[in-house]
Amino acid sequence: MIVSPAFAGKTYAVLGLARSGLATVATLVASGAHVVAWDTREEAQALVADKAEIADPLTIDLAGFDGIVVSPGVPLNRHPIAEKAREAGVPIIGDIELFALARPSLPPHRVVGITGTNGKSTTTALIHHIIESAGIATRMGGNIGLPILGQEPLPEGGIYVLELSSYQIDLTYSLDCDVAVLLNITPDHLDRYDGFDGYVGSKARLFEMQSEGHDAVVAIDDEPSRAIATQVSARLHSVSALDVDTAAQALWPSLQGPHNAQNAAVAVAVGRALGITDAVIESALATFSSLPHRMQRVTEVNGVLYVNDSKATNAASTAPALAAYPAVEGKPRIHWILGGVAKTDNLDECVPYYGNVAHAYTMGESGHMFAELLRPHMEVDDSEMLLTAVRRTARVAQPGDVVLLSPACASFDQFRDFEARGDAFVAAVKALEEPDNG
């Protein structure tokens, strides 16, 4: 884990004891801080009872505390801890801010921070893969993988690659990224912000924290991102999905579709900003393996490709997936499985790509609504359940077709999270490969 003298003798409250909270407690205690920890789950409290004082920060005097470390999932626009902290004059921070405060005591290193509405995880993993391919020591964390505080510090010359959600940026005040990255901005998480402008402003703060001599990579394919690009003080590298040659992209199996063209364009620019050669970058693009649940090629069954894009929880993130498999000689080939907890009552971003869809299979809470919405445009099967949808695609799809789980919805009606939904899809597809023993 990361340990730093920056926290020695200080007092922190830690609210929320999931993975990042547990790593935070461990780092602070090992660094010589006094920690008050809280989670409503007694089993989580038990995990830190030997290290920290167990108390709800809402019920104690916070005067003199050096910070309240909260999980990014805590809605500060509604949670009473925000007012309690203001009254006590104590800053509310996240584990990424603790990492930023610890940086001066770590061996000399660089940090790449990636944000955006869609594509963050894939781009973070791709940049990490490029750095590894160059033989440079690297760690990946933030909103992906293991909490960064829980990982071993890098040796001198290493590069930390951090996926940063807007919530994490909101809780960070001193993270000066050597390379800050913005992929795109579309409306999302608006329940946590004062309108879309507030959400855009959260993304912009990543660049406001940068020193002038550092690098900013911004994809300028949407208007809010273009506006931020005009305001950065670091060295600006503007890129676009259109920068990627489609013939070259065809050689990158896990980076198909226009959204992955943007991800690749950004990753190339970051690699160059880090001094990595084009030859290494090109090789890494070809050898990159897609993350689970993000345009993940599962398998082929009877000539039909099955793709798990369960991470697509809104229409804006599903649209590029539909664009990734265009009709061949006028024949649409996508069998689209969608539905769950809808974030809107429309699929407007997906409309331009309806011509690529041969058949839709709706499921979950929004299944009936989306079935009615799509019927004027394509064949629709209101399947209700994911397993039912997969079985029906196996009867209908032809060799050369693509069965695409890209739900455009949250998962919480039928699944714990998008990972559980994607795992269920993979299991259902694998079952298609098994011989029928009935």
N, C-alpha and C positions, 0 to 999 in steps of 0.2 A: 504493500500500500504506500501511498504518498504521505510522508511525515514532514512537517515543517516547523521551524522555530517561530514562524509568524503567528502561531496560535498559542504558544506557551504562556501560561498564566492568565489566559482570557476565559471568559464565560459565554457559552452559547446555549441557546435552546434549539432543539431539533424536533420539528413537527412533521410526523410521517415517517414510519420505519419500514418502508419497502426497501428495495435493493439499494437505491441511492442514499436513503436515510441511514441504513445500516452501515454503509461504507463511510458516510460522513461521521457518524459517531465514532467508528474505529479510528479514523484519521485524527479527529480532534483529540480524543483521549490519548492516543499514542504520542501526540504532539505536545501534551502537557496542559491541555485545556480542561476546564470543568464543564461538564455537559449535563443539561437537563433534557431528557428525551420523553417524547409522548407519541402514542398511537392508540386509537380506541380499541385495537385488538390486543387482548391480554397476551396472546401467544407471541406477538411482536415485542411487547414490553419485556417479556421474559428473555428475549435474545440479547438485550442490552442491560439487564438488571445488574450485572456484575461490573459494568463499566460506567454507567450513568445514573444520575438521580432521576427517578420516574415521577413526573409531575406534568399536569396539563398547563401549558404556558398561559392559557386564558385565566387560570385561577391563582397565579402567583404574581409577585411584584417583579417586574422586568427591569426596574431601574438598575443601571450599571451593567447590564448585559452588553456584550460586544456585537451580538447579532442573533437573529432568529432565522434558522435555516429551514426553509419549507420545501416540500415536494413541489415540483412544477404543476402537479395536478390540483393543488389548492387554489380555488378561485378567489384571488385577492380582492376582486371587485365586490365579493359577497361575503367572504369569510370574516368573522369578527376579529381575527388575529391582526388584520390590517389596522383597525382603529386602536386596538390595544397597544400595538407597536408604536403607532404615532404618538399616543399619549405618553409613552415611556421614553420616546426619543431614541428608539432602537431600530437599526436598519433591518429590513427583511431581505434575505439573500438566498441564493441557491448553492448547490455544490460546485457549480461551474465558477462562481465568484470565489469560493474557497480555493479552487485550483488556481485561479488567477492570482490570488494573494500569495499562494505558495510558490509561484513560478521563480521569484528571485533566488530562492534557496535550492532550486533544482539545478542539475547540470545544464549548461547552455543548450538550448533547444529552439525549435520553432513550433508554431501552432497554426494549423489551418482550421478555420471555423466555417461551417456550411449551413446556410439557412435557406428557406423558401417554403412555399406551400406544398408543392409536390416534387418528388424525386430526391429528397434529401438523403434517404438511407442508401439508395442505389449509388448516388454520386459520392457519398462519404466512403462507401465500401470500395468504389472504383478508384478513388484517389489514394486510399490506403493501399490498394493492390498495386498501383503504379509506383508508389514510394517503396513498397517491399520489393518490387521487381528491379528497382534501381539499387538494391542492396543497402538501403538506409533503414536504420532501426526506427520503428514506428509503433504507436499505440492508437487504437480507435475507441472512442467513447462518446459520452454526452447522451444523446437521445437514442443511441444504438449500442448494443453489446453490453459489456460490463461497465459499471460506474467508473469514471476516470480516477477518482480518489482511491478506489480499491485496487488499482493496477500498480505494478512496480514502476518506479521512475525510469525514464529512458536514460541511456548513457549520453555523454556529450555528442551533439550533432544529430540527435534524434528528432523526430517530428510527430507531434500529437495531432490527430485528425478528429475533430469534434463535430458531430451532428448537433445542431442547436435549434430547438423549437422556439417559437416566439415567447412561450412561457419561460423558457430557460434564459433567454436574453433579457426578459423583464426583471429577472432576479440577479442580473450581472451588471457590474458598474465599472470594472477595471480590466476586462479581458481585451488586451491589445493584440489582436491576431496578426501574425506575420502575413497571412493571406486570408482575407475575409471573402466569402463567396455568397452570392445571391442567385438562386435559380429562377424563381418566378414568384408572383404574388397574385392569388385569386381569393375571393371571399371565403373565409373559413374562421372558425372559432369566434364568431362575432358576439357570442354570448359573454365573452370575457373582455370585450373592448367597447369603447365609446364610438361605435360605427367602424366602417371599413378604414377610415383614415387612421384610427387608433391602431389597428392591426398593422397597417403599412408602416406607421411610425415605430412600432416595435421592431420590425425587420431593419429599419434604417439605423437603429441604435448600434447594431453590430459594427457599422462603419464609422459611426461617431466616436467610438471608443478607440479607433485605430490611430497610430502615429503616422505622420505624413510620409515617412520613408518606407512604409510597408505597402503591400499590394492588395488591390481590390479587384475581384473577378465578378462581373455582373452580366448575366444573360439579359439582353435587352429586347426580348420577344414580347413583353407586355408593357403597357404604359406606366404602371406604378414602379416597375423595376427601372425603366428608362429614366423616370424622375429621380430616383435615388442615385442613379449613375451620375447625374449632373451635379450631385452634392458631395460626393466623396472627396476626402482630402488626401487619401493614399493614391499610389500609382494605379490608374484605372486601366483594366483590360476588359473591354466590352466584347462580348461574344454573342452568337446566335445559333440556333439549331440549323440555320441555313448555311453556316460555315462548314458543316460536315458533308463530305462527298458521299453520295448514296452508294456508289460502287465500293468505297472503302468500308462503309458501315455494313455492307452485306457480308463482310469477312469477320464481323464481330458477333458471334451467335447469340450472346446474352444481352446485346444492346440494340435490338431491333425497334423500329418505330420512331416517330418524330420526337416523342418525349425523351427517348434515349439518345437521340441526336443532340438534344440540348445538354443532357447529362454528360455526354462524351465531349462536346465542345468546351464545357466548363472544366472538365477534368484535364483536358489537354492544356488549357491555359494555366491551370494551377500547376501542373507538372513543369511547364516551361518556367513559370515564376519561381519554382523551387530549384531550377537549374538542371532538371532531368532532361536527357537527350530525347529527341523525337523518335529515335530508333527504339529506345526502351519503352516510351509511351505507346508507340504503335503495337509493339509486341504484347504489352499489358492489356490493351484494348481487346486483342484477339483471344487472350487466355482468361479473361475475366469470367467468373461464374455468377449468374444472377442470384440475388438473395432470395431466400424462401418468401413466397407470397407476393413477390414483385415481378411480374412477367416471368415467372419461374416455369421453364419448360419441364413438365412432369415426366411425360413419356409419350410414345406413339402406340396406339392400339388399332390394329387393322388399317394402318395408313392414316389414322386421324391423330393430330397433335393435340395434346391436352395441356393447357397453360393456366397456372394458378396466379391470379393477380388480385388476391383477396385484400391486399393493402389498399386497393382503390376504394375509398370510402365516400367519395363524392363524384358527381358527374364529370367535373373538370379533370379528375385523375383517371377516370375510365375512358374518356374521349381519345387520348393518345393510344390506348390499348386497342381500341376499335380501328384506329388508323393504321396500326402496325401490320394488319393482315388485309390488304386491299383485295377487291374482287379480281379474279383472274378471267380474262376474256369475257368480262361482263357478268361472270357468275360469282355471286357472293359466297363466302366460304366460312364465315364465323357462326358458331352456335354459341350464343351469348347467354350466360347464366347471371342473373342480376336480382337484386332485391335485398331487403333487410329493413333497418330503421332509416328511413329517408331523411335527408337533411333539407330537401326542397321537394316541391310537388311537381317538378319538371326534370327533364333530362336535356335541357337546351344545348349544353356543350357537346352532347353526343350526336345531335341531329345531323351534322354534316357527314357523319360516317355510317348512317343507317344503311346506305347502299352496300356496305361491306358485310352486312348481317343477313345470313340465310334464315335464321330461326332464333327466337328469343325464348328463354325459359325463366319465368319469374318465380320468386320465392319470398317467404317471410312476410313481415308486417305490411310492406309496401307492394307485395306481389300483385294483388288485384288492381291497385291503382296504376302500376306501370304496365300491366297487361293491357288495360283499356287504352292507355296512352300509346302503346306500340302497335296495336292491332291494325290501324290504318296503313302501317308502313311495312309490315313483315309478318311472317307466320309466328304465332305466339302460343306457347304452352304454359298455362298457369299451374306450375308444378307444386307450389307451396313449400316443398322440402328440398334441400340440396341433394340428398341421395336420390330422390325421385328424378330430379332434373338430370343428374349424371346418367342414370340408367336410360332415360329417354333419349339423350343425345346419342348413346351408343347404338340405338335402333335407327336413328335418322341420319346421322353424319356419314358422309361418303369419304373415301380415300382422298387426301389432299385438303380436307376441311380442318378447321381449328375449333376445338371446344374451349371457350374462354370464360373462366370465372373472373369477372370484373364487376363487382356488385353495385358500385356507385352508391353504396349505403353503409352505414355502420352495422355492426354485427349483433348488437346486444339483445335482439329479440329471440334469437335461437342459439347464440354462441357467446362464450365468455369474452372473446376478443377476435380480431381479424386473424390472428395466428391459429386459433382453434378452428375457425371457419375454413382457413386454407388447409389445415391438417385433415379436416373431415373430407374436403374435396380430394386431396391426394389419396386418402384411404379408399374412397369410393372409386377412384380411377384405377388404383392398383387392383381392386377387387375385380375389375373388368378383365384383367389379364389372367386371372386364375381360372383353371378349367372348371366347367360346370359339373359338379359331382352329384347333382340332384337326380 
